[in-house]
């Protein structure tokens, strides 16, 4: 049985793009919050 926990044998099985992940997360959250804010403002004007 080979040592499956040896990190030297798992060099780069799944390449990760951390910067792109962070940028997508920030962008998605910013877009979501912008839509939420716009909806809240519109609802406030409808109510008042």
N, CA, C and O of each residue as an XYZ file, in Angstrom:
192
protein
N       0.853     -1.189      0.000
C       0.000      0.000      0.000
C       0.891      1.242      0.000
O       1.786      1.377      0.834
N       0.634      2.144     -0.945
C       1.452      3.349     -1.018
C       0.949      4.382     -0.009
O      -0.196      4.328      0.438
N       1.808      5.301      0.329
C       1.465      6.332      1.302
C       0.663      7.430      0.593
O       1.228      8.271     -0.105
N      -0.656      7.409      0.782
C      -1.508      8.358      0.061
C      -1.473      9.744      0.685
O      -1.952     10.701      0.076
N      -0.912      9.875      1.893
C      -0.853     11.178      2.549
C       0.470     11.898      2.317
O       0.714     12.957      2.895
N       1.323     11.326      1.472
C       2.612     11.950      1.184
C       2.385     13.119      0.229
O       1.975     12.892     -0.910
N       2.636     14.360      0.646
C       2.328     15.509     -0.226
C       3.201     15.571     -1.469
O       2.833     16.235     -2.438
N       4.352     14.896     -1.470
C       5.224     14.953     -2.645
C       4.621     14.215     -3.828
O       5.012     14.464     -4.969
N       3.690     13.324     -3.586
C       3.089     12.561     -4.686
C       1.837     13.236     -5.225
O       1.245     12.753     -6.190
N       1.423     14.348     -4.616
C       0.237     15.063     -5.070
C       0.670     16.489     -5.414
O       0.384     17.444     -4.692
N       1.364     16.592     -6.533
C       2.027     17.857     -6.835
C       1.002     18.936     -7.154
O       0.897     19.917     -6.419
N       0.254     18.776     -8.220
C      -0.707     19.803     -8.615
C      -1.876     19.120     -9.316
O      -2.110     19.329    -10.506
N      -2.602     18.306     -8.566
C      -3.676     17.530     -9.179
C      -4.807     18.441     -9.648
O      -5.369     18.245    -10.726
N      -5.132     19.433     -8.833
C      -6.216     20.351     -9.193
C      -5.684     21.769     -9.085
O      -5.595     22.312     -7.984
N      -5.326     22.380    -10.211
C      -4.769     23.737    -10.138
C      -5.811     24.721     -9.589
O      -6.969     24.725    -10.008
N      -5.377     25.529     -8.668
C      -6.276     26.489     -8.047
C      -5.898     27.892     -8.500
O      -4.722     28.228     -8.637
N      -6.927     28.697     -8.727
C      -6.725     30.081     -9.131
C      -7.299     30.950     -8.019
O      -8.426     31.438     -8.101
N      -6.488     31.128     -6.973
C      -6.988     31.785     -5.770
C      -7.389     33.231     -6.043
O      -8.430     33.685     -5.567
N      -6.574     33.957     -6.803
C      -6.891     35.362     -7.063
C      -8.200     35.491     -7.843
O      -9.027     36.351     -7.543
N      -8.378     34.634     -8.839
C      -9.627     34.682     -9.612
C     -10.813     34.304     -8.736
O     -11.893     34.878     -8.876
N     -10.621     33.338     -7.829
C     -11.706     32.952     -6.921
C     -12.087     34.115     -6.015
O     -13.269     34.383     -5.801
N     -11.079     34.804     -5.483
C     -11.352     35.939     -4.598
C     -12.035     37.062     -5.376
O     -12.987     37.671     -4.889
N     -11.542     37.332     -6.592
C     -12.142     38.399     -7.394
C     -13.580     38.057     -7.767
O     -14.447     38.931     -7.753
N     -13.838     36.810     -8.095
C     -15.202     36.404     -8.433
C     -16.105     36.507     -7.209
O     -17.263     36.911     -7.319
N     -15.579     36.145     -6.051
C     -16.368     36.244     -4.827
C     -16.695     37.682     -4.490
O     -17.842     38.005     -4.180
N     -15.688     38.554     -4.549
C     -15.922     39.973     -4.275
C     -16.901     40.555     -5.291
O     -17.830     41.275     -4.924
N     -16.689     40.238     -6.578
C     -17.559     40.771     -7.624
C     -18.991     40.284     -7.475
O     -19.941     41.056     -7.607
N     -19.131     39.003     -7.199
C     -20.482     38.452     -7.030
C     -21.192     39.041     -5.829
O     -22.378     39.365     -5.895
N     -20.462     39.178     -4.730
C     -21.068     39.747     -3.523
C     -21.404     41.214     -3.745
O     -22.460     41.675     -3.312
N     -20.523     41.958     -4.412
C     -20.783     43.365     -4.698
C     -22.031     43.509     -5.569
O     -22.880     44.362     -5.309
N     -22.139     42.671     -6.606
C     -23.316     42.723     -7.468
C     -24.591     42.385     -6.711
O     -25.621     43.037     -6.885
N     -24.513     41.359     -5.868
C     -25.676     40.957     -5.087
C     -26.112     42.070     -4.138
O     -27.301     42.371     -4.028
N     -25.145     42.679     -3.454
C     -25.465     43.755     -2.513
C     -26.001     44.982     -3.243
O     -26.873     45.678     -2.722
N     -25.486     45.256     -4.446
C     -25.981     46.395     -5.222
C     -27.433     46.182     -5.620
O     -28.249     47.098     -5.515
N     -27.758     44.985     -6.073
C     -29.145     44.673     -6.433
C     -30.036     44.749     -5.203
O     -31.144     45.282     -5.268
N     -29.558     44.220     -4.086
C     -30.333     44.258     -2.845
C     -30.584     45.698     -2.405
O     -31.694     46.040     -1.999
N     -29.550     46.545     -2.484
C     -29.681     47.949     -2.101
C     -30.680     48.664     -3.006
O     -31.536     49.406     -2.524
N     -30.572     48.441     -4.320
C     -31.488     49.092     -5.255
C     -32.927     48.651     -4.990
O     -33.846     49.469     -5.030
N     -33.120     47.368     -4.720
C     -34.470     46.868     -4.434
C     -35.003     47.491     -3.147
O     -36.182     47.838     -3.074
N     -34.147     47.637     -2.129
C     -34.595     48.236     -0.865
C     -34.996     49.686     -1.069
O     -35.996     50.137     -0.511
N     -34.221     50.426     -1.868
C     -34.548     51.830     -2.128
C     -35.866     51.936     -2.882
O     -36.708     52.771     -2.550
N     -36.050     51.097     -3.893
C     -37.291     51.134     -4.681
C     -38.496     50.785     -3.794
O     -39.537     51.437     -3.866
N     -38.342     49.748     -2.956
C     -39.438     49.354     -2.067
C     -39.754     50.472     -1.071
O     -40.920     50.707     -0.753
N     -38.722     51.161     -0.579
C     -38.941     52.258      0.361
C     -39.734     53.374     -0.303
O     -40.644     53.935      0.308
N     -39.395     53.702     -1.553
C     -40.115     54.763     -2.255
C     -41.558     54.337     -2.571
O     -42.465     55.170     -2.576
N     -41.765     53.051     -2.830
C     -43.136     52.572     -3.076
C     -43.970     52.663     -1.800
O     -45.138     53.048     -1.843
N     -43.367     52.306     -0.667
C     -44.092     52.332      0.601
C     -44.428     53.765      1.015
O     -45.544     54.042      1.453
N     -43.470     54.666      0.876
C     -43.703     56.044      1.359
C     -44.496     56.891      0.359
O     -44.768     58.062      0.621
